[in-house]
């Protein structure tokens, strides 16, 4: 049976107050989806509600939820049954768990991944993953055919996602392909967001014909301006 996951809610309330209205999302071919919203806008409340199977329609698939919890270990290879894993998983874990920054959260997240979910729903990982590490993490999820849904209040975390939803005044104000959404510079500013630095720099340089693409990192932008070949 084909895997299917859909979120649909008419309103989500906290203490009798609506915090999210008319939210709908079908994952289909969307592999990495980001929900961007201000602090207190209802993002985490949505995740917690979904973890209780509220507003969630799932067919022939498994979801794991990660809420930035951390777990201690004295021997991560033993606890993750490292020797039984495939080479691609071993290579991923070696790199993912090689950093001390946020190790307990990294380890707990690795445990979630080893549940072999079809869908992983999570709070933002920017507190312990750099942008390069986020890109590496998302690439691995795609290679394992794991769909990722993440909520954040950090616009700098969004460029590596395929699909972006922008939450404002309890509703989705803008959504679509992430780069296409971020190109809506005037609308994003009206919604209260300044574009990620290298995305904004790409757009500004594009006005002068210096580059013709949107770049997400310093390295990509430098290569776009001064190609090696």
Order of alpha helices (4+ residues) and beta strands (2+ residues): beta-beta-beta-alpha-beta-beta-alpha-alpha-alpha-beta-alpha-beta-beta-beta-alpha-alpha-alpha-alpha
